[in-house]
Amino acid sequence: MLRILSLMLALILTQGAMAQSKWKWPADTAKAKENWVLLTDDIKAKNYDDALNPFGWLYENAPNLNKSLYINGVKMYKNLAKKVTDDVTKAKYQEQVMKLYDQRMEFFGEPNKVIGYKALDAYSFYKGDPEKIDFILGLIEEAYKSKKEKTSPTLLTGWIQMYYLNKRKNKVEYTEEQVFDVYGKIMAAFETQKESASERRAAALARAEMNVNKLLNGLVKIDCEFIQKSFVPKFEENPEDLKTAEYIVSLSIQAGCTKEPYFLKALQLRHKHAPTFGMANTIAKQLLSAGRSQEALPYIDEAIELATDDAKKGQAILYKAEVYREQGMKAKARATIYEAMKLNSELKKNGFTLIGNMYLGSYKECKGGRDIVQDRAIYIAAYYKFKKAGNTKMMAKCKEQFPSAVEIFEKNKKVGDPIHIGCWVNETVKLEKRP
């Protein structure tokens, strides 16, 4: 009795919504609506066995009712397949899921969207079956054509995994060109997705990337020598060969070859065609490490412009401070460091260490040569920058250079006196003595 009352109430509540939406009711509309309410109630209650009867009636009598019929049908059969222990029945349910996706596209279109769902479920169902590998690969490739760099990370990982399993289980041999064509697309997609990813999402993408690299090693042995032999000559012959550059970048990261000169050149070309914060930042960092600060500057400016949040922007600005330091513009470098730390508090360790080192390096430049206590006050200023950085090693080194008690006495000063440091430093410190 309760089931009948609930059914009547549900029919009344859904009449308006279903009448106004894109629903194609069969001749026996009342029976169809009754079964629809029964189906949705059973799906909500997770009574998937009970849902079979109303779904079956609607599927047979109103196959073009609404795409919701196929959404609910997929959900029902997937859960039934999970629950059943009989392999034959499980396979039957899984096959029905595949069929429902095809019919949904036939009646309601959206192939670019639905093919991705179908590929994900096919991968989940059949990835352990060697006979289904080509079927899964076909779906993944279709999904990639539709979504490109937005393809699900699960499918991207599955793509290379199917290559690996096809080689291992079915003895299918792939050429290096075939393998790296797929690999390049996968890594480019990961790179694009990481640009707008949350911290949690970025971590998941990094794990997926690691899995792809492990699988790749099962297909081709990757090391710096392999990259040098297989890709670098081709890239040197044609420095505008973007595809080869993408391979070099991805494989160099995997094999730990990012210090090789070919990596930087390849990364610069890739960034030129599809600029991202990550690439601009990496190029700038490598150029700075090589002492090529002037070349690094345009990439730093690009990184600042491409940064999607303050933390990334601060990181790039800190690199700009290093350029100013190398150019001898120390006051400007310090101001830029403060700007970077304001945007990204995690930069304080590196930022204050950089300022402390600039102070230490300015002793000869800033000393007057007439008052040793005054001259050594710069070490006190440096000490407190290192203290803010939590750099105890450098704090100890600075203390060794503080003025001695005798020097302070001879200059008629005492501990705690304010000492102003001129030069570009332009700070006042309280006088301290050497331990």
Secondary structure as UniProt FT lines:
FT   HELIX           2..20
FT   HELIX           29..44
FT   TURN            45..46
FT   HELIX           48..61
FT   TURN            63..64
FT   HELIX           67..83
FT   HELIX           87..108
FT   HELIX           111..126
FT   TURN            127..128
FT   HELIX           130..132
FT   HELIX           133..147
FT   HELIX           148..150
FT   HELIX           153..170
FT   HELIX           176..195
FT   HELIX           199..219
FT   HELIX           224..230
FT   HELIX           232..237
FT   TURN            239..240
FT   HELIX           242..255
FT   TURN            258..259
FT   HELIX           261..273
FT   HELIX           277..289
FT   TURN            290..291
FT   HELIX           293..306
FT   HELIX           310..326
FT   TURN            327..328
FT   HELIX           330..343
FT   HELIX           345..347
FT   HELIX           348..360
FT   TURN            361..362
FT   HELIX           363..366
FT   HELIX           372..389
FT   HELIX           392..399
FT   TURN            400..401
FT   HELIX           405..410
FT   TURN            411..412
FT   TURN            415..416
FT   STRAND          418..421
FT   TURN            423..425
FT   STRAND          427..430
//
